[in-house]
C-alpha cells in the first residue's frame, strides 16, 4: 500500500447541469449489483417518503413469495419489493412460463416508470430476461427514453446490453476479483440470500 497525502482542495467543480431522473446500471460478474441498487433505493426512500414520493423495487427473477433479508426489512419499512419471476432458469420447470412471467412483469414495471408517480424504480435482474430474449429490448429502450423527467431507474444484472449502457447516465461494472464460492464456501445467509 502506498500512503497518500489527503487532498486539501476539492478536485472537481460543482456540476451546473439540470437535475433530472438518472438511468443507473450496475452490471458485471462481481458481487454487489443488487446490494448497491438496494442501497440507492433505501437512500431515496429515506429522503423522499417524507415528501410522498414513491420508490418501487421489481425483481425479475425472484418469485413473488421470496422472503430474503431485503424483503423482510423492506416490508417493515413500507418499501415495496415485488418478485416477478419463478426463480433462475435452472430452477424453472417451464421456460415458456418463465418468459411469460417476465413479459407480464415488464408490463407492470413499464407502467410504473411511465406513470411518473415514483421517484425511483429499481429493475433488479432485468438483464437476464433481456438477454434470454423474453422481453424485447426495443420496448425497454423506448420506455427508458420516454420516462418522465424526474423518474430515476436503476437496472441490475450481468451482461447488460450495450444499447442500455449507451443511454445510461451512470454505469458501474462490478469486477470479480475473488469470491468465497471459488474456495468451496457455500452462500451465507444474510450475505447472499
N, CA and C atoms as an extended XYZ file, in Angstrom:
579
Properties=species:S:1:pos:R:3:atomname:S:1:resname:S:1:resid:I:1 pbc="F F F"
N         0.843       -1.174        0.000 N   UNK     1
C         0.000        0.000        0.000 CA  UNK     1
C         0.889        1.238        0.000 C   UNK     1
N         0.479        2.196       -0.762 N   UNK     2
C         1.203        3.455       -0.818 CA  UNK     2
C         0.413        4.505       -0.031 C   UNK     2
N         1.095        5.205        0.864 N   UNK     3
C         0.462        6.260        1.658 CA  UNK     3
C         0.293        7.507        0.793 C   UNK     3
N        -0.863        8.144        0.884 N   UNK     4
C        -1.150        9.361        0.134 CA  UNK     4
C        -1.371       10.522        1.073 C   UNK     4
N        -1.111       11.684        0.586 N   UNK     5
C        -1.430       12.905        1.321 CA  UNK     5
C        -2.892       13.248        1.052 C   UNK     5
N        -3.688       13.495        2.090 N   UNK     6
C        -5.095       13.829        1.857 CA  UNK     6
C        -5.207       15.118        1.046 C   UNK     6
N        -6.173       15.200        0.125 N   UNK     7
C        -6.334       16.418       -0.652 CA  UNK     7
C        -6.759       17.578        0.251 C   UNK     7
N        -6.257       18.730       -0.036 N   UNK     8
C        -6.631       19.929        0.730 CA  UNK     8
C        -7.524       20.847       -0.089 C   UNK     8
N        -7.726       20.521       -1.361 N   UNK     9
C        -8.623       21.284       -2.220 CA  UNK     9
C        -9.560       20.310       -2.923 C   UNK     9
N       -10.780       20.768       -3.185 N   UNK    10
C       -11.739       19.946       -3.906 CA  UNK    10
C       -11.208       19.715       -5.315 C   UNK    10
N       -11.278       18.465       -5.779 N   UNK    11
C       -10.674       18.103       -7.061 CA  UNK    11
C       -11.641       18.190       -8.237 C   UNK    11
N       -12.818       18.736       -8.024 N   UNK    12
C       -13.783       18.842       -9.113 CA  UNK    12
C       -14.645       20.076       -8.903 C   UNK    12
N       -15.190       20.594       -9.983 N   UNK    13
C       -16.103       21.724       -9.912 CA  UNK    13
C       -17.518       21.207       -9.732 C   UNK    13
N       -18.347       22.012       -9.097 N   UNK    14
C       -19.750       21.650       -8.914 CA  UNK    14
C       -20.432       21.581      -10.275 C   UNK    14
N       -21.203       20.522      -10.501 N   UNK    15
C       -21.933       20.374      -11.757 CA  UNK    15
C       -23.003       21.454      -11.862 C   UNK    15
N       -23.145       22.009      -13.032 N   UNK    16
C       -24.101       23.095      -13.248 CA  UNK    16
C       -25.300       22.668      -14.084 C   UNK    16
N       -25.384       21.393      -14.441 N   UNK    17
C       -26.463       20.918      -15.312 CA  UNK    17
C       -27.801       20.830      -14.606 C   UNK    17
N       -28.787       20.395      -15.370 N   UNK    18
C       -30.157       20.266      -14.892 CA  UNK    18
C       -30.302       19.018      -14.009 C   UNK    18
N       -31.059       19.145      -12.929 N   UNK    19
C       -31.406       17.970      -12.124 CA  UNK    19
C       -32.523       17.231      -12.841 C   UNK    19
N       -32.333       15.928      -12.991 N   UNK    20
C       -33.327       15.105      -13.679 CA  UNK    20
C       -33.156       13.658      -13.245 C   UNK    20
N       -34.127       12.837      -13.598 N   UNK    21
C       -34.041       11.417      -13.302 CA  UNK    21
C       -32.885       10.777      -14.045 C   UNK    21
N       -32.165        9.926      -13.350 N   UNK    22
C       -30.997        9.253      -13.921 CA  UNK    22
C       -31.322        7.810      -14.271 C   UNK    22
N       -30.610        7.301      -15.254 N   UNK    23
C       -30.616        5.877      -15.549 CA  UNK    23
C       -29.279        5.332      -15.058 C   UNK    23
N       -29.350        4.438      -14.065 N   UNK    24
C       -28.165        3.896      -13.399 CA  UNK    24
C       -28.124        2.392      -13.651 C   UNK    24
N       -26.962        1.885      -14.049 N   UNK    25
C       -26.797        0.460      -14.332 CA  UNK    25
C       -25.684       -0.102      -13.459 C   UNK    25
N       -25.976       -1.217      -12.782 N   UNK    26
C       -24.977       -1.996      -12.044 CA  UNK    26
C       -24.870       -3.345      -12.739 C   UNK    26
N       -23.721       -3.602      -13.362 N   UNK    27
C       -23.552       -4.822      -14.146 CA  UNK    27
C       -22.198       -5.450      -13.828 C   UNK    27
N       -21.837       -6.507      -14.523 N   UNK    28
C       -20.551       -7.168      -14.311 CA  UNK    28
C       -20.693       -8.466      -13.543 C   UNK    28
N       -19.578       -9.193      -13.432 N   UNK    29
C       -19.573      -10.507      -12.794 CA  UNK    29
C       -19.302      -10.457      -11.293 C   UNK    29
N       -18.971       -9.301      -10.763 N   UNK    30
C       -18.674       -9.187       -9.338 CA  UNK    30
C       -19.928       -9.105       -8.487 C   UNK    30
N       -19.745       -9.324       -7.205 N   UNK    31
C       -20.832       -9.259       -6.232 CA  UNK    31
C       -21.191       -7.809       -5.935 C   UNK    31
N       -22.458       -7.549       -5.656 N   UNK    32
C       -22.854       -6.238       -5.165 CA  UNK    32
C       -23.777       -5.434       -6.052 C   UNK    32
N       -24.208       -5.976       -7.181 N   UNK    33
C       -25.072       -5.224       -8.091 CA  UNK    33
C       -26.412       -4.903       -7.444 C   UNK    33
N       -27.091       -5.922       -6.956 N   UNK    34
C       -28.385       -5.703       -6.306 CA  UNK    34
C       -28.209       -4.963       -4.988 C   UNK    34
N       -27.175       -5.319       -4.249 N   UNK    35
C       -26.924       -4.672       -2.966 CA  UNK    35
C       -26.769       -3.166       -3.138 C   UNK    35
N       -26.026       -2.748       -4.164 N   UNK    36
C       -25.858       -1.317       -4.432 CA  UNK    36
C       -27.192       -0.682       -4.816 C   UNK    36
N       -27.984       -1.379       -5.629 N   UNK    37
C       -29.291       -0.844       -6.022 CA  UNK    37
C       -30.207       -0.701       -4.814 C   UNK    37
N       -30.169       -1.681       -3.904 N   UNK    38
C       -31.000       -1.600       -2.707 CA  UNK    38
C       -30.552       -0.443       -1.818 C   UNK    38
N       -29.256       -0.204       -1.767 N   UNK    39
C       -28.748        0.942       -1.009 CA  UNK    39
C       -29.273        2.246       -1.573 C   UNK    39
N       -29.278        2.382       -2.899 N   UNK    40
C       -29.847        3.579       -3.526 CA  UNK    40
C       -31.332        3.699       -3.220 C   UNK    40
N       -32.044        2.574       -3.289 N   UNK    41
C       -33.483        2.595       -3.003 CA  UNK    41
C       -33.739        3.046       -1.563 C   UNK    41
N       -32.931        2.547       -0.626 N   UNK    42
C       -33.086        2.969        0.772 CA  UNK    42
C       -32.787        4.452        0.942 C   UNK    42
N       -31.733        4.918        0.298 N   UNK    43
C       -31.390        6.339        0.368 CA  UNK    43
C       -32.539        7.179       -0.192 C   UNK    43
N       -33.043        6.793       -1.349 N   UNK    44
C       -34.142        7.535       -1.972 CA  UNK    44
C       -35.391        7.482       -1.105 C   UNK    44
N       -35.703        6.313       -0.580 N   UNK    45
C       -36.883        6.146        0.261 CA  UNK    45
C       -36.778        7.002        1.520 C   UNK    45
N       -35.610        7.009        2.135 N   UNK    46
C       -35.403        7.804        3.342 CA  UNK    46
C       -35.551        9.292        3.093 C   UNK    46
N       -35.193        9.717        1.918 N   UNK    47
C       -35.249       11.132        1.559 CA  UNK    47
C       -36.626       11.539        1.051 C   UNK    47
N       -37.265       10.645        0.294 N   UNK    48
C       -38.454       11.059       -0.433 CA  UNK    48
C       -39.777       10.682        0.216 C   UNK    48
N       -39.811        9.664        1.071 N   UNK    49
C       -41.127        9.269        1.593 CA  UNK    49
C       -41.738       10.365        2.441 C   UNK    49
N       -40.909       11.239        2.984 N   UNK    50
C       -41.400       12.396        3.742 CA  UNK    50
C       -42.170       13.331        2.804 C   UNK    50
N       -41.745       13.358        1.539 N   UNK    51
C       -42.372       14.241        0.558 CA  UNK    51
C       -43.389       13.487       -0.300 C   UNK    51
N       -43.772       12.286        0.148 N   UNK    52
C       -44.796       11.478       -0.512 CA  UNK    52
C       -44.416       11.087       -1.936 C   UNK    52
N       -43.129       10.882       -2.165 N   UNK    53
C       -42.681       10.326       -3.437 CA  UNK    53
C       -42.406        8.847       -3.207 C   UNK    53
N       -42.613        8.069       -4.225 N   UNK    54
C       -42.575        6.626       -4.082 CA  UNK    54
C       -41.294        6.018       -4.643 C   UNK    54
N       -40.916        4.872       -4.059 N   UNK    55
C       -39.815        4.058       -4.545 CA  UNK    55
C       -40.363        2.643       -4.693 C   UNK    55
N       -40.045        1.996       -5.796 N   UNK    56
C       -40.527        0.633       -6.041 CA  UNK    56
C       -39.376       -0.227       -6.527 C   UNK    56
N       -39.315       -1.464       -6.036 N   UNK    57
C       -38.305       -2.427       -6.464 CA  UNK    57
C       -39.017       -3.611       -7.101 C   UNK    57
N       -38.638       -3.902       -8.346 N   UNK    58
C       -39.104       -5.107       -9.035 CA  UNK    58
C       -37.920       -6.050       -9.160 C   UNK    58
N       -38.145       -7.323       -8.849 N   UNK    59
C       -37.106       -8.342       -9.007 CA  UNK    59
C       -37.594       -9.333      -10.059 C   UNK    59
N       -36.914       -9.331      -11.213 N   UNK    60
C       -37.384      -10.082      -12.361 CA  UNK    60
C       -37.192      -11.587      -12.244 C   UNK    60
N       -36.273      -12.051      -11.415 N   UNK    61
C       -36.042      -13.485      -11.321 CA  UNK    61
C       -36.576      -14.089      -10.023 C   UNK    61
N       -36.850      -13.294       -9.031 N   UNK    62
C       -37.332      -13.808       -7.749 CA  UNK    62
C       -38.831      -14.107       -7.827 C   UNK    62
N       -39.249      -15.114       -7.084 N   UNK    63
C       -40.672      -15.450       -7.012 CA  UNK    63
C       -41.384      -14.434       -6.126 C   UNK    63
N       -42.681      -14.231       -6.347 N   UNK    64
C       -43.422      -13.263       -5.526 CA  UNK    64
C       -43.402      -13.584       -4.031 C   UNK    64
N       -43.240      -14.849       -3.684 N   UNK    65
C       -43.251      -15.239       -2.270 CA  UNK    65
C       -41.856      -15.227       -1.628 C   UNK    65
N       -40.845      -14.739       -2.331 N   UNK    66
C       -39.468      -14.728       -1.800 CA  UNK    66
C       -39.419      -13.980       -0.469 C   UNK    66
N       -38.627      -14.509        0.462 N   UNK    67
C       -38.521      -13.917        1.807 CA  UNK    67
C       -37.062      -13.787        2.194 C   UNK    67
N       -36.242      -13.206        1.324 N   UNK    68
C       -34.839      -12.975        1.634 CA  UNK    68
C       -34.741      -11.790        2.583 C   UNK    68
N       -33.546      -11.526        3.061 N   UNK    69
C       -33.346      -10.459        4.031 CA  UNK    69
C       -33.876       -9.118        3.571 C   UNK    69
N       -33.635       -8.779        2.296 N   UNK    70
C       -34.115       -7.487        1.804 CA  UNK    70
C       -35.635       -7.405        1.827 C   UNK    70
N       -36.313       -8.510        1.544 N   UNK    71
C       -37.782       -8.492        1.560 CA  UNK    71
C       -38.302       -8.231        2.963 C   UNK    71
N       -37.697       -8.870        3.925 N   UNK    72
C       -38.161       -8.742        5.304 CA  UNK    72
C       -38.012       -7.309        5.830 C   UNK    72
N       -36.853       -6.706        5.603 N   UNK    73
C       -36.642       -5.364        6.147 CA  UNK    73
C       -37.402       -4.316        5.347 C   UNK    73
N       -37.446       -4.479        4.013 N   UNK    74
C       -38.184       -3.516        3.203 CA  UNK    74
C       -39.670       -3.542        3.550 C   UNK    74
N       -40.189       -4.729        3.833 N   UNK    75
C       -41.590       -4.838        4.243 CA  UNK    75
C       -41.836       -4.056        5.534 C   UNK    75
N       -40.925       -4.184        6.485 N   UNK    76
C       -41.062       -3.445        7.749 CA  UNK    76
C       -41.018       -1.936        7.530 C   UNK    76
N       -40.239       -1.500        6.567 N   UNK    77
C       -40.107       -0.069        6.280 CA  UNK    77
C       -41.237        0.476        5.411 C   UNK    77
N       -41.972       -0.411        4.766 N   UNK    78
C       -43.022        0.038        3.856 CA  UNK    78
C       -42.512        0.335        2.457 C   UNK    78
N       -41.369       -0.243        2.102 N   UNK    79
C       -40.785       -0.074        0.767 CA  UNK    79
C       -41.111       -1.329       -0.045 C   UNK    79
N       -41.983       -1.219       -1.045 N   UNK    80
C       -42.445       -2.424       -1.740 CA  UNK    80
C       -41.402       -3.056       -2.650 C   UNK    80
N       -41.260       -4.389       -2.514 N   UNK    81
C       -40.425       -5.203       -3.383 CA  UNK    81
C       -41.349       -6.251       -3.979 C   UNK    81
N       -41.336       -6.355       -5.295 N   UNK    82
C       -42.230       -7.303       -5.947 CA  UNK    82
C       -41.437       -8.274       -6.796 C   UNK    82
N       -41.516       -9.558       -6.444 N   UNK    83
C       -40.924      -10.605       -7.264 CA  UNK    83
C       -41.821      -10.866       -8.458 C   UNK    83
N       -41.221      -10.940       -9.636 N   UNK    84
C       -41.994      -11.076      -10.866 CA  UNK    84
C       -41.780      -12.412      -11.568 C   UNK    84
N       -40.831      -13.211      -11.104 N   UNK    85
C       -40.460      -14.417      -11.833 CA  UNK    85
C       -40.798      -15.694      -11.108 C   UNK    85
N       -40.143      -16.763      -11.556 N   UNK    86
C       -40.315      -18.070      -10.903 CA  UNK    86
C       -38.966      -18.690      -10.570 C   UNK    86
N       -37.964      -17.837      -10.335 N   UNK    87
C       -36.641      -18.312       -9.970 CA  UNK    87
C       -35.718      -18.315      -11.174 C   UNK    87
N       -34.452      -18.559      -10.929 N   UNK    88
C       -33.492      -18.570      -12.033 CA  UNK    88
C       -33.771      -19.739      -12.965 C   UNK    88
N       -33.350      -19.616      -14.205 N   UNK    89
C       -33.733      -20.544      -15.275 CA  UNK    89
C       -33.438      -22.003      -14.933 C   UNK    89
N       -32.342      -22.249      -14.229 N   UNK    90
C       -32.010      -23.650      -13.914 CA  UNK    90
C       -32.966      -24.241      -12.879 C   UNK    90
N       -33.789      -23.399      -12.246 N   UNK    91
C       -34.790      -23.888      -11.302 CA  UNK    91
C       -36.173      -23.988      -11.945 C   UNK    91
N       -36.345      -23.400      -13.106 N   UNK    92
C       -37.651      -23.350      -13.754 CA  UNK    92
C       -38.037      -24.720      -14.307 C   UNK    92
N       -39.294      -25.046      -14.162 N   UNK    93
C       -39.828      -26.277      -14.732 CA  UNK    93
C       -40.392      -26.031      -16.137 C   UNK    93
N       -40.579      -24.756      -16.495 N   UNK    94
C       -41.190      -24.409      -17.773 CA  UNK    94
C       -40.669      -23.031      -18.208 C   UNK    94
N       -39.689      -23.014      -19.104 N   UNK    95
C       -39.084      -21.752      -19.527 CA  UNK    95
C       -40.050      -20.864      -20.302 C   UNK    95
N       -41.040      -21.460      -20.982 N   UNK    96
C       -42.051      -20.640      -21.653 CA  UNK    96
C       -42.862      -19.866      -20.617 C   UNK    96
N       -43.172      -20.527      -19.509 N   UNK    97
C       -43.885      -19.854      -18.412 CA  UNK    97
C       -43.010      -18.756      -17.795 C   UNK    97
N       -41.725      -19.039      -17.624 N   UNK    98
C       -40.797      -18.035      -17.093 CA  UNK    98
C       -40.778      -16.804      -17.996 C   UNK    98
N       -40.738      -17.038      -19.308 N   UNK    99
C       -40.731      -15.930      -20.266 CA  UNK    99
C       -42.013      -15.125      -20.176 C   UNK    99
N       -43.137      -15.793      -20.032 N   UNK   100
C       -44.415      -15.088      -19.914 CA  UNK   100
C       -44.470      -14.250      -18.636 C   UNK   100
N       -43.965      -14.805      -17.540 N   UNK   101
C       -43.909      -14.032      -16.293 CA  UNK   101
C       -43.041      -12.788      -16.464 C   UNK   101
N       -41.919      -12.931      -17.170 N   UNK   102
C       -41.037      -11.783      -17.409 CA  UNK   102
C       -41.761      -10.711      -18.211 C   UNK   102
N       -42.503      -11.114      -19.240 N   UNK   103
C       -43.244      -10.146      -20.059 CA  UNK   103
C       -44.322       -9.445      -19.230 C   UNK   103
N       -45.044      -10.218      -18.416 N   UNK   104
C       -46.067       -9.625      -17.553 CA  UNK   104
C       -45.425       -8.673      -16.538 C   UNK   104
N       -44.288       -9.084      -15.993 N   UNK   105
C       -43.576       -8.236      -15.039 CA  UNK   105
C       -43.094       -6.952      -15.678 C   UNK   105
N       -42.563       -7.064      -16.902 N   UNK   106
C       -42.107       -5.868      -17.609 CA  UNK   106
C       -43.275       -4.903      -17.851 C   UNK   106
N       -44.458       -5.431      -18.178 N   UNK   107
C       -45.624       -4.561      -18.386 CA  UNK   107
C       -45.917       -3.758      -17.113 C   UNK   107
N       -45.837       -4.403      -15.948 N   UNK   108
C       -46.040       -3.691      -14.677 CA  UNK   108
C       -44.973       -2.624      -14.462 C   UNK   108
N       -43.720       -3.022      -14.665 N   UNK   109
C       -42.611       -2.091      -14.451 CA  UNK   109
C       -42.697       -0.913      -15.413 C   UNK   109
N       -43.011       -1.191      -16.681 N   UNK   110
C       -43.145       -0.123      -17.679 CA  UNK   110
C       -44.230        0.868      -17.257 C   UNK   110
N       -45.379        0.342      -16.803 N   UNK   111
C       -46.466        1.227      -16.365 CA  UNK   111
C       -46.036        2.076      -15.169 C   UNK   111
N       -45.289        1.482      -14.258 N   UNK   112
C       -44.805        2.221      -13.085 CA  UNK   112
C       -43.856        3.334      -13.514 C   UNK   112
N       -42.928        3.015      -14.399 N   UNK   113
C       -41.954        4.010      -14.860 CA  UNK   113
C       -42.661        5.150      -15.585 C   UNK   113
N       -43.506        4.816      -16.532 N   UNK   114
C       -44.160        5.833      -17.348 CA  UNK   114
C       -45.241        6.594      -16.579 C   UNK   114
N       -45.759        5.986      -15.507 N   UNK   115
C       -46.787        6.650      -14.703 CA  UNK   115
C       -46.291        7.915      -14.022 C   UNK   115
N       -44.992        7.971      -13.731 N   UNK   116
C       -44.400        9.186      -13.199 CA  UNK   116
C       -44.617        9.460      -11.723 C   UNK   116
N       -45.309        8.586      -11.007 N   UNK   117
C       -45.558        8.824       -9.584 CA  UNK   117
C       -44.383        8.408       -8.710 C   UNK   117
N       -43.438        7.673       -9.273 N   UNK   118
C       -42.316        7.143       -8.500 CA  UNK   118
C       -41.051        7.963       -8.720 C   UNK   118
N       -40.379        8.244       -7.630 N   UNK   119
C       -39.086        8.925       -7.680 CA  UNK   119
C       -38.029        7.979       -8.234 C   UNK   119
N       -38.094        6.696       -7.815 N   UNK   120
C       -37.114        5.706       -8.252 CA  UNK   120
C       -37.794        4.363       -8.473 C   UNK   120
N       -37.401        3.694       -9.564 N   UNK   121
C       -37.848        2.335       -9.852 CA  UNK   121
C       -36.597        1.493      -10.060 C   UNK   121
N       -36.446        0.449       -9.241 N   UNK   122
C       -35.320       -0.477       -9.365 CA  UNK   122
C       -35.797       -1.688      -10.156 C   UNK   122
N       -35.056       -2.016      -11.206 N   UNK   123
C       -35.346       -3.180      -12.050 CA  UNK   123
C       -34.243       -4.206      -11.813 C   UNK   123
N       -34.354       -4.898      -10.682 N   UNK   124
C       -33.326       -5.849      -10.271 CA  UNK   124
C       -33.383       -7.086      -11.164 C   UNK   124
N       -32.223       -7.497      -11.673 N   UNK   125
C       -32.082       -8.697      -12.504 CA  UNK   125
C       -32.769       -8.563      -13.865 C   UNK   125
N       -33.019       -7.339      -14.323 N   UNK   126
C       -33.672       -7.139      -15.620 CA  UNK   126
C       -32.835       -7.667      -16.779 C   UNK   126
N       -31.525       -7.643      -16.642 N   UNK   127
C       -30.693       -8.039      -17.789 CA  UNK   127
C       -30.923       -9.490      -18.204 C   UNK   127
N       -31.284      -10.363      -17.274 N   UNK   128
C       -31.451      -11.776      -17.616 CA  UNK   128
C       -32.612      -12.006      -18.581 C   UNK   128
N       -33.827      -11.546      -18.283 N   UNK   129
C       -34.896      -11.749      -19.273 CA  UNK   129
C       -34.630      -11.012      -20.589 C   UNK   129
N       -33.822       -9.968      -20.546 N   UNK   130
C       -33.444       -9.307      -21.801 CA  UNK   130
C       -32.529      -10.188      -22.637 C   UNK   130
N       -31.470      -10.710      -22.018 N   UNK   131
C       -30.510      -11.499      -22.794 CA  UNK   131
C       -31.050      -12.886      -23.159 C   UNK   131
N       -32.097      -13.344      -22.453 N   UNK   132
C       -32.751      -14.603      -22.828 CA  UNK   132
C       -33.767      -14.374      -23.951 C   UNK   132
N       -34.019      -13.116      -24.309 N   UNK   133
C       -34.988      -12.798      -25.356 CA  UNK   133
C       -36.428      -12.838      -24.886 C   UNK   133
N       -36.650      -12.831      -23.582 N   UNK   134
C       -38.005      -12.903      -23.038 CA  UNK   134
C       -38.710      -11.553      -23.082 C   UNK   134
N       -37.957      -10.468      -23.002 N   UNK   135
C       -38.506       -9.107      -23.045 CA  UNK   135
C       -37.833       -8.403      -24.214 C   UNK   135
N       -38.611       -7.714      -25.067 N   UNK   136
C       -37.993       -7.035      -26.213 CA  UNK   136
C       -37.167       -5.821      -25.770 C   UNK   136
N       -35.917       -5.811      -26.174 N   UNK   137
C       -35.013       -4.722      -25.818 CA  UNK   137
C       -35.534       -3.380      -26.313 C   UNK   137
N       -36.098       -3.335      -27.517 N   UNK   138
C       -36.583       -2.064      -28.067 CA  UNK   138
C       -37.638       -1.429      -27.169 C   UNK   138
N       -38.529       -2.243      -26.602 N   UNK   139
C       -39.564       -1.710      -25.706 CA  UNK   139
C       -38.940       -1.124      -24.443 C   UNK   139
N       -37.935       -1.809      -23.918 N   UNK   140
C       -37.244       -1.309      -22.719 CA  UNK   140
C       -36.542        0.010      -23.038 C   UNK   140
N       -35.839        0.067      -24.158 N   UNK   141
C       -35.137        1.298      -24.546 CA  UNK   141
C       -36.114        2.455      -24.729 C   UNK   141
N       -37.229        2.195      -25.403 N   UNK   142
C       -38.235        3.245      -25.609 CA  UNK   142
C       -38.781        3.743      -24.281 C   UNK   142
N       -39.089        2.821      -23.389 N   UNK   143
C       -39.616        3.202      -22.076 CA  UNK   143
C       -38.606        4.041      -21.307 C   UNK   143
N       -37.358        3.619      -21.297 N   UNK   144
C       -36.333        4.361      -20.564 CA  UNK   144
C       -36.149        5.761      -21.143 C   UNK   144
N       -36.208        5.882      -22.456 N   UNK   145
C       -36.016        7.180      -23.098 CA  UNK   145
C       -37.235        8.081      -22.959 C   UNK   145
N       -38.431        7.503      -22.810 N   UNK   146
C       -39.651        8.298      -22.727 CA  UNK   146
C       -40.157        8.487      -21.299 C   UNK   146
N       -39.393        7.993      -20.329 N   UNK   147
C       -39.864        8.102      -18.948 CA  UNK   147
C       -39.983        9.576      -18.555 C   UNK   147
N       -40.863        9.865      -17.584 N   UNK   148
C       -40.981       11.249      -17.120 CA  UNK   148
C       -39.639       11.775      -16.606 C   UNK   148
N       -39.468       13.048      -16.729 N   UNK   149
C       -38.193       13.723      -16.469 CA  UNK   149
C       -37.602       13.447      -15.091 C   UNK   149
N       -38.419       13.263      -14.083 N   UNK   150
C       -37.911       13.137      -12.714 CA  UNK   150
C       -37.840       11.702      -12.202 C   UNK   150
N       -38.050       10.714      -13.053 N   UNK   151
C       -38.040        9.314      -12.616 CA  UNK   151
C       -36.637        8.731      -12.789 C   UNK   151
N       -36.068        8.277      -11.669 N   UNK   152
C       -34.779        7.578      -11.688 CA  UNK   152
C       -35.049        6.089      -11.885 C   UNK   152
N       -34.226        5.425      -12.699 N   UNK   153
C       -34.350        3.983      -12.918 CA  UNK   153
C       -32.984        3.355      -12.670 C   UNK   153
N       -32.990        2.259      -11.895 N   UNK   154
C       -31.767        1.512      -11.613 CA  UNK   154
C       -31.952        0.099      -12.159 C   UNK   154
N       -31.001       -0.347      -12.978 N   UNK   155
C       -31.044       -1.676      -13.591 CA  UNK   155
C       -29.855       -2.480      -13.084 C   UNK   155
N       -30.109       -3.761      -12.725 N   UNK   156
C       -29.015       -4.629      -12.295 CA  UNK   156
C       -28.994       -5.906      -13.126 C   UNK   156
N       -27.839       -6.552      -13.128 N   UNK   157
C       -27.673       -7.861      -13.742 CA  UNK   157
C       -26.425       -7.935      -14.596 C   UNK   157
N       -25.932       -9.140      -14.772 N   UNK   158
C       -24.756       -9.374      -15.615 CA  UNK   158
C       -25.073       -9.101      -17.086 C   UNK   158
N       -24.027       -8.816      -17.849 N   UNK   159
C       -24.088       -8.679      -19.304 CA  UNK   159
C       -25.178       -7.719      -19.763 C   UNK   159
N       -25.227       -6.555      -19.164 N   UNK   160
C       -26.210       -5.551      -19.574 CA  UNK   160
C       -26.022       -5.237      -21.056 C   UNK   160
N       -27.101       -5.222      -21.817 N   UNK   161
C       -26.980       -4.923      -23.249 CA  UNK   161
C       -26.301       -3.572      -23.486 C   UNK   161
N       -25.402       -3.521      -24.463 N   UNK   162
C       -24.675       -2.276      -24.742 CA  UNK   162
C       -25.595       -1.112      -25.102 C   UNK   162
N       -26.760       -1.415      -25.662 N   UNK   163
C       -27.702       -0.351      -26.010 CA  UNK   163
C       -28.199        0.386      -24.765 C   UNK   163
N       -28.358       -0.332      -23.659 N   UNK   164
C       -28.764        0.310      -22.404 CA  UNK   164
C       -27.581        1.071      -21.817 C   UNK   164
N       -26.413        0.474      -21.858 N   UNK   165
C       -25.217        1.155      -21.343 CA  UNK   165
C       -25.002        2.478      -22.073 C   UNK   165
N       -25.257        2.500      -23.369 N   UNK   166
C       -25.070        3.719      -24.161 CA  UNK   166
C       -25.963        4.860      -23.672 C   UNK   166
N       -27.211        4.574      -23.312 N   UNK   167
C       -28.125        5.645      -22.906 CA  UNK   167
C       -28.089        5.925      -21.401 C   UNK   167
N       -27.406        5.071      -20.644 N   UNK   168
C       -27.352        5.247      -19.182 CA  UNK   168
C       -26.538        6.474      -18.809 C   UNK   168
N       -26.880        7.049      -17.658 N   UNK   169
C       -26.131        8.184      -17.114 CA  UNK   169
C       -24.944        7.725      -16.281 C   UNK   169
N       -25.136        6.649      -15.524 N   UNK   170
C       -24.086        6.114      -14.662 CA  UNK   170
C       -24.069        4.601      -14.827 C   UNK   170
N       -22.891        4.048      -15.120 N   UNK   171
C       -22.739        2.601      -15.261 CA  UNK   171
C       -21.576        2.169      -14.376 C   UNK   171
N       -21.843        1.195      -13.520 N   UNK   172
C       -20.789        0.611      -12.702 CA  UNK   172
C       -20.686       -0.857      -13.056 C   UNK   172
N       -19.475       -1.284      -13.372 N   UNK   173
C       -19.249       -2.697      -13.647 CA  UNK   173
C       -18.541       -3.311      -12.454 C   UNK   173
N       -19.238       -4.193      -11.756 N   UNK   174
C       -18.656       -4.899      -10.628 CA  UNK   174
C       -17.707       -5.952      -11.188 C   UNK   174
N       -16.461       -5.918      -10.768 N   UNK   175
C       -15.443       -6.840      -11.258 CA  UNK   175
C       -15.151       -7.887      -10.196 C   UNK   175
N       -15.227       -9.135      -10.603 N   UNK   176
C       -14.909      -10.223       -9.686 CA  UNK   176
C       -13.397      -10.323       -9.528 C   UNK   176
N       -12.915      -10.132       -8.314 N   UNK   177
C       -11.501      -10.302       -8.006 CA  UNK   177
C       -11.306      -11.640       -7.302 C   UNK   177
N       -12.191      -11.920       -6.355 N   UNK   178
C       -12.112      -13.144       -5.567 CA  UNK   178
C       -13.489      -13.372       -4.961 C   UNK   178
N       -13.930      -14.623       -4.884 N   UNK   179
C       -15.243      -14.920       -4.304 CA  UNK   179
C       -15.127      -16.180       -3.457 C   UNK   179
N       -15.745      -16.161       -2.306 N   UNK   180
C       -15.700      -17.296       -1.376 CA  UNK   180
C       -16.178      -18.591       -2.030 C   UNK   180
N       -17.150      -18.506       -2.924 N   UNK   181
C       -17.680      -19.684       -3.596 CA  UNK   181
C       -16.578      -20.443       -4.343 C   UNK   181
N       -15.601      -19.707       -4.900 N   UNK   182
C       -14.495      -20.334       -5.623 CA  UNK   182
C       -13.627      -21.187       -4.696 C   UNK   182
N       -13.665      -20.894       -3.410 N   UNK   183
C       -12.910      -21.671       -2.432 CA  UNK   183
C       -13.755      -22.763       -1.802 C   UNK   183
N       -14.958      -22.980       -2.363 N   UNK   184
C       -15.832      -24.037       -1.856 CA  UNK   184
C       -16.690      -23.635       -0.683 C   UNK   184
N       -16.748      -22.347       -0.371 N   UNK   185
C       -17.577      -21.872        0.739 CA  UNK   185
C       -18.976      -21.590        0.208 C   UNK   185
N       -19.995      -22.224        0.792 N   UNK   186
C       -21.363      -22.015        0.285 CA  UNK   186
C       -21.862      -20.597        0.597 C   UNK   186
N       -22.968      -20.245       -0.085 N   UNK   187
C       -23.612      -18.954        0.152 CA  UNK   187
C       -23.976      -18.827        1.637 C   UNK   187
N       -23.772      -17.646        2.176 N   UNK   188
C       -24.028      -17.386        3.591 CA  UNK   188
C       -25.325      -16.599        3.745 C   UNK   188
N       -26.189      -17.066        4.631 N   UNK   189
C       -27.441      -16.339        4.900 CA  UNK   189
C       -27.108      -14.932        5.399 C   UNK   189
N       -27.836      -13.973        4.888 N   UNK   190
C       -27.605      -12.592        5.268 CA  UNK   190
C       -26.543      -11.907        4.413 C   UNK   190
N       -25.798      -12.671        3.624 N   UNK   191
C       -24.797      -12.116        2.716 CA  UNK   191
C       -25.235      -12.361        1.274 C   UNK   191
N       -25.619      -13.597        0.980 N   UNK   192
C       -26.035      -13.973       -0.379 CA  UNK   192
C       -27.325      -14.746       -0.330 C   UNK   192
N       -28.333      -14.189        0.323 N   UNK   193
C       -29.619      -14.888        0.435 CA  UNK   193
C       -30.099      -15.379       -0.899 C   UNK   193
